[in-house]
Amino acid sequence: MTMTVKRNGWSPSPETIRILERAMEHVKSVPYKVSLRWVFYRLLQEGIYKDKQDYRTKFSFIFSNARHNNICGWHPDTIDDDTRCIHWRGVGVYTEEDAIDQIECNFDKLQDQKNIVMLLYEARAMTKQFAYYTKHIPLVPMGGASSIPLRWETALAVTRLSKRYDKPIVLLYFGDCDKAGEIIRETAKIDITRWCSIPFTWEFCGLDKEQVQKYNIPENIEKPGTYQWEALTDQQAKEIITDWVSKYHDPSLCESYEKQDEETLQRWKKRLKDDA
């Protein structure tokens, strides 16, 4: 049963309540935090909103109010924001024992892989999705038309990884199926290739026209004939990501080092606490 909630002077209509509840169902359907843009695309594909202009004119208003006023399960921290965050400095532990508890151990997880993979993706807001469905693989959120410094840093990273592991380097790229996405992708590929001192494999993993047909992805309402990554369901995105990653990366080869991390960490902590 739903009811109209009134807080801080904002009284959402029954229709708005229905939209908030449906959006929350989408949020709870995945095991990681999502961006507000992702939620909007889910509602857009369902026809609740008609075009992308609704994001600014309708959607943002009600979801901002809902999060500010804790309505229908929405809270200030319901949505993830990978692009803006607090950079904590100066805040630390009070005691030596607390410091020991925070010690970490991280053995190299890539040393047994046949290839060293990096994941590049156009939609910066989907970092949580790529992080959840892959492990121990460097992530490069391009953020749309990526900056020259980021492309330069990626080229340097490819070179460093090649020198460290002396293995083939594979860049898997994920983005939108439209002209802008193609330009963004090709610009990144050209610049990284130009600035990189070693060869690497570049794979465009989607979205492409075959995937659009396979998954029956709805087109961008504002730009017919174009398709965006956010239009994928979570299951579809998972399938594309994991299918491509499995061609070059074997997560089972990381398991022994994960176990070694834990065993070494416990040994360190015991030794330090015994000496404290």
VENFENSUL-V648411 format. One record per residue. N is the residue number from 1. RES is the residue in one letter. NEAR is the number of other ideal C-beta (glycine too) atoms within 8 Angstrom. Layout:
n:N res:RES near:NEAR
n:N res:RES near:NEAR
//
This chain:
n:1 res:M near:2
n:2 res:T near:6
n:3 res:M near:5
n:4 res:T near:8
n:5 res:V near:10
n:6 res:K near:6
n:7 res:R near:8
n:8 res:N near:5
n:9 res:G near:5
n:10 res:W near:8
n:11 res:S near:7
n:12 res:P near:12
n:13 res:S near:7
n:14 res:P near:7
n:15 res:E near:6
n:16 res:T near:9
n:17 res:I near:15
n:18 res:R near:9
n:19 res:I near:11
n:20 res:L near:15
n:21 res:E near:11
n:22 res:R near:11
n:23 res:A near:12
n:24 res:M near:11
n:25 res:E near:8
n:26 res:H near:12
n:27 res:V near:11
n:28 res:K near:6
n:29 res:S near:6
n:30 res:V near:9
n:31 res:P near:3
n:32 res:Y near:9
n:33 res:K near:5
n:34 res:V near:13
n:35 res:S near:11
n:36 res:L near:8
n:37 res:R near:9
n:38 res:W near:11
n:39 res:V near:14
n:40 res:F near:11
n:41 res:Y near:11
n:42 res:R near:10
n:43 res:L near:14
n:44 res:L near:13
n:45 res:Q near:8
n:46 res:E near:7
n:47 res:G near:6
n:48 res:I near:7
n:49 res:Y near:11
n:50 res:K near:5
n:51 res:D near:8
n:52 res:K near:8
n:53 res:Q near:7
n:54 res:D near:11
n:55 res:Y near:11
n:56 res:R near:6
n:57 res:T near:7
n:58 res:K near:8
n:59 res:F near:12
n:60 res:S near:9
n:61 res:F near:8
n:62 res:I near:12
n:63 res:F near:13
n:64 res:S near:8
n:65 res:N near:11
n:66 res:A near:13
n:67 res:R near:12
n:68 res:H near:8
n:69 res:N near:10
n:70 res:N near:8
n:71 res:I near:12
n:72 res:C near:9
n:73 res:G near:7
n:74 res:W near:11
n:75 res:H near:7
n:76 res:P near:5
n:77 res:D near:4
n:78 res:T near:8
n:79 res:I near:11
n:80 res:D near:9
n:81 res:D near:7
n:82 res:D near:10
n:83 res:T near:6
n:84 res:R near:3
n:85 res:C near:5
n:86 res:I near:3
n:87 res:H near:4
n:88 res:W near:5
n:89 res:R near:4
n:90 res:G near:4
n:91 res:V near:4
n:92 res:G near:4
n:93 res:V near:6
n:94 res:Y near:4
n:95 res:T near:6
n:96 res:E near:6
n:97 res:E near:8
n:98 res:D near:9
n:99 res:A near:9
n:100 res:I near:11
n:101 res:D near:7
n:102 res:Q near:7
n:103 res:I near:10
n:104 res:E near:5
n:105 res:C near:10
n:106 res:N near:5
n:107 res:F near:8
n:108 res:D near:6
n:109 res:K near:9
n:110 res:L near:9
n:111 res:Q near:7
n:112 res:D near:5
n:113 res:Q near:12
n:114 res:K near:6
n:115 res:N near:11
n:116 res:I near:12
n:117 res:V near:13
n:118 res:M near:16
n:119 res:L near:14
n:120 res:L near:11
n:121 res:Y near:15
n:122 res:E near:13
n:123 res:A near:11
n:124 res:R near:12
n:125 res:A near:11
n:126 res:M near:14
n:127 res:T near:10
n:128 res:K near:11
n:129 res:Q near:14
n:130 res:F near:13
n:131 res:A near:9
n:132 res:Y near:8
n:133 res:Y near:10
n:134 res:T near:13
n:135 res:K near:6
n:136 res:H near:7
n:137 res:I near:10
n:138 res:P near:8
n:139 res:L near:11
n:140 res:V near:11
n:141 res:P near:10
n:142 res:M near:14
n:143 res:G near:10
n:144 res:G near:7
n:145 res:A near:6
n:146 res:S near:10
n:147 res:S near:6
n:148 res:I near:6
n:149 res:P near:6
n:150 res:L near:11
n:151 res:R near:14
n:152 res:W near:10
n:153 res:E near:8
n:154 res:T near:13
n:155 res:A near:14
n:156 res:L near:9
n:157 res:A near:11
n:158 res:V near:15
n:159 res:T near:11
n:160 res:R near:8
n:161 res:L near:12
n:162 res:S near:13
n:163 res:K near:8
n:164 res:R near:6
n:165 res:Y near:10
n:166 res:D near:5
n:167 res:K near:9
n:168 res:P near:8
n:169 res:I near:13
n:170 res:V near:12
n:171 res:L near:13
n:172 res:L near:13
n:173 res:Y near:13
n:174 res:F near:15
n:175 res:G near:15
n:176 res:D near:12
n:177 res:C near:13
n:178 res:D near:12
n:179 res:K near:6
n:180 res:A near:7
n:181 res:G near:12
n:182 res:E near:8
n:183 res:I near:8
n:184 res:I near:14
n:185 res:R near:12
n:186 res:E near:8
n:187 res:T near:11
n:188 res:A near:14
n:189 res:K near:10
n:190 res:I near:8
n:191 res:D near:12
n:192 res:I near:13
n:193 res:T near:10
n:194 res:R near:7
n:195 res:W near:9
n:196 res:C near:10
n:197 res:S near:3
n:198 res:I near:9
n:199 res:P near:2
n:200 res:F near:12
n:201 res:T near:8
n:202 res:W near:8
n:203 res:E near:9
n:204 res:F near:8
n:205 res:C near:9
n:206 res:G near:10
n:207 res:L near:15
n:208 res:D near:8
n:209 res:K near:6
n:210 res:E near:6
n:211 res:Q near:12
n:212 res:V near:12
n:213 res:Q near:7
n:214 res:K near:6
n:215 res:Y near:9
n:216 res:N near:6
n:217 res:I near:11
n:218 res:P near:6
n:219 res:E near:9
n:220 res:N near:11
n:221 res:I near:9
n:222 res:E near:6
n:223 res:K near:8
n:224 res:P near:6
n:225 res:G near:5
n:226 res:T near:11
n:227 res:Y near:12
n:228 res:Q near:11
n:229 res:W near:13
n:230 res:E near:9
n:231 res:A near:10
n:232 res:L near:11
n:233 res:T near:6
n:234 res:D near:9
n:235 res:Q near:6
n:236 res:Q near:10
n:237 res:A near:13
n:238 res:K near:10
n:239 res:E near:8
n:240 res:I near:14
n:241 res:I near:15
n:242 res:T near:10
n:243 res:D near:8
n:244 res:W near:12
n:245 res:V near:14
n:246 res:S near:8
n:247 res:K near:6
n:248 res:Y near:10
n:249 res:H near:11
n:250 res:D near:7
n:251 res:P near:8
n:252 res:S near:5
n:253 res:L near:8
n:254 res:C near:12
n:255 res:E near:8
n:256 res:S near:7
n:257 res:Y near:11
n:258 res:E near:9
n:259 res:K near:8
n:260 res:Q near:10
n:261 res:D near:11
n:262 res:E near:9
n:263 res:E near:8
n:264 res:T near:10
n:265 res:L near:11
n:266 res:Q near:8
n:267 res:R near:8
n:268 res:W near:10
n:269 res:K near:11
n:270 res:K near:8
n:271 res:R near:8
n:272 res:L near:10
n:273 res:K near:9
n:274 res:D near:6
n:275 res:D near:5
n:276 res:A near:7
//
